[in-house]
Amino acid sequence: MSDVLQLVEARLITALGEPDARAAITFLGTDRMEVLRFRGERDVVRYATLGMSDRPMTDPTAAVADPLRGPRAELVLTVRTGGAGPGISVLDEVLRPLAVLAASPQVEGVVVKPGASLDLGEPLWTGAPFTSVLVAEPGGLVEDLELLEPMEPVRFLPLLPMTGNEAAWKRVHGAGALQDRWLRHGTDLRDPVRSEVPLAS
């Protein structure tokens, strides 16, 4: 594990506690991606990627990829396991989709940043109404990790699951408008079986 990833894992443990499970996935032509699972307070579980930040993300229009400069990030998804929702074994199916998203900067040359939509084309887990996620602003759950210059800090980006209709509405009206709508309707974004927010009014 690189020095950067060791620091990233230490920051995650400081913020979220010791992980109780982890999975590693390697895609053809990419670095190894891990996803760590953290049990939070009461019935909250968090999944965090580890590996995406080892390289800076590069603008696909750049002529040459800089090995040091460029944004770095990891992804964090928070869900609740209680109530009538799926059990932890079903929610753990999200491990592979998260690894796919973490590998997307290497595979597709995308720069993952707040306000972006990441589409998986399939449910996050069996029976999930969500097939994409909205990348939210970092800093609330896990603080940015400063690295030695000229490397940029690692940002820990929360992922907010979206239904297909919410994702389509967001493309038209923007991320801020969708988040305002979630807030106005008191949407619990950690609920794995939540209803779609009203979009017509």
Secondary structure, 3 states (H helix, E strand, C coil): CCHHHHHHHHHHHHHHCCCCEEEEEECCCCCEEEEEEEECCCCEEEEEEECHHHCCCCCCCCCCCCCCCCCEEEEEEEEECCCCCCCHHHHHHHHHHHHHHHHHHHHHCCCCCCCCEEECCCCCCCCCCEEEEEECCCCCCCCCECCCCCCCCEEEEEEEEEEHHHHHHHHHHCHHHHHHHHHHCCCCCCCCCCCCCCCCC
